[in-house]
Amino acid sequence: MNAIAGGGSFVSFPALVFAGLPPVAANASSTVAVFPGTIASAWAYRHGLVETSDIGMRRMLPVTVAGGLCGAVLLLRTPAHVFDMVIPWLLLLATLTFAFGDRVGAALRRTVRIGPATLLAVQFVISVYGGYFGGAVGLMMMAGWGLLTEGFDVKAMAPARTILISAANAAAVVLFIASGVVRWPETLALLGGAVAGGYGGAHVGRRLPRAVVRGWVLVLTAAITVVFFRRAF
């Protein structure tokens, strides 16, 4: 899911919660577990890298890392009971982004153009969200880039998206491990599959029809969002 469309946390986070981890520990452990998969995807995509805009990756990378670190700090400072109430709304936000992000992005591109400085600010905010939770963060990045770029090609931007998501997650992973919040037995149980799925998904994603991927992801994310709302309320 992460390699093809994003949203792998919709699988890994609930799996860890239902395995008995507290929500904050589950979210941190999920980020660590899927991180090698995003690195594997980035490696598979390395030959297809296209710059996101005139800004360039050299400026986007440090902004992304800083945002991911801030999001991770925010997560660790969020009380467990508060995060338990917030998580269904974050899942809903991610689901709505999956469902309507393309159409909203296209409508915005017809009426709005943002400058490079604003795009860097948008990238920072999205990276904060990525470090804090991360559901649909790839789609949010694509939508932000599309507001600046004429003739925006979503498929061509997949390598840049994957690399920048990896950068945001790297900052979060270092902090989560250093803080001792990661539950290693459960994390390691997910990690091997994340690497295989991340590398394989980058290749499969070039062949699968977009409609098939979109439909499958939407059904899964909507179902998990409903489950977490029932759990919280």
Secondary structure as GFF3:
##gff-version 3
##sequence-region A 1 233
A	DSSP	alpha_helix	9	18	.	.	.	ID=ss1
A	DSSP	alpha_helix	23	44	.	.	.	ID=ss2
A	DSSP	three_ten_helix	46	48	.	.	.	ID=ss3
A	DSSP	alpha_helix	57	77	.	.	.	ID=ss4
A	DSSP	alpha_helix	80	111	.	.	.	ID=ss5
A	DSSP	alpha_helix	116	132	.	.	.	ID=ss6
A	DSSP	alpha_helix	137	146	.	.	.	ID=ss7
A	DSSP	alpha_helix	158	179	.	.	.	ID=ss8
A	DSSP	alpha_helix	184	204	.	.	.	ID=ss9
A	DSSP	alpha_helix	210	232	.	.	.	ID=ss10
###
